[in-house]
């Protein structure tokens, strides 16, 4: 089948999602087993992220299916840098250690923010940089992909903070396990249906956009975005139902004990 066929695009997107998540987890877990050091992982990921940025620049100038693929998967490589920085503990926040006992309301939210703020600010700065570099280009699907990953990450983080019964994962690296103390796993937040409604609406808009697109690069771009939106919805659901993501990426974290789940490939990562 041609690379513009919807089924092909969906399968490629799912395969890249599974493989990219697993490779990042594999590198991160290797640092926890006395293999690579976090700095070595981040040096490699910086090269990979730079390649991703180059792919986004190339894709942004190409109104072709190749341009959409290049921009989209380039955004994933840039995103992978941030995920590795978070999972290795190289870039998290200024507050270390568990959530202080007894905190509630805004005080708990502020403590949680301080635990991850440096990483979130880094994503914001990256997003702004990509916007200034790419806005006004011919093909913006790479930029849209980064925005989608960012938005679904924020959604997942809010979900596990306000209430997701199965938000803790056995795939969660040891260097950031203190963040589990900020999760709320004793109830399901009433915000969950609203999050699902918003994500499902976005998915529907993207599917309609793909069906109405008249140019191949637009068809490919919309389907890639729709597929990743569907995967993000699945990851959100996994946070609230008693199923494990461990089987999907067991190969990426050999020897890891079974404990529960972290929150989304875009979320978990």
Secondary structure, DSSP 8 states (H G I E B T S, - for coil): --TTSHHHHHHHHHHHHHHHHHHHHHHHHHHTTTSS-HHHHHHHHHHHHHHHHHHHHHHHT--SHHHHHHHHHHHHHHHHHHHHHHHTTSS--S--SS--TT--HHHHHHHHHHHHHHHHHHHHHHHHHHHHHHTTSS--HHHHHHHHHHHHHHHHHHHHHH--TT--BTTS-GGGGGGGGG---SS--THHHHHHHHHHHHHHHHHHHHHH--SHHHHHHHHHHHHHHHHHHHHHHHTTSS--SGGGGGGGSTT-----B-SBHHHH-
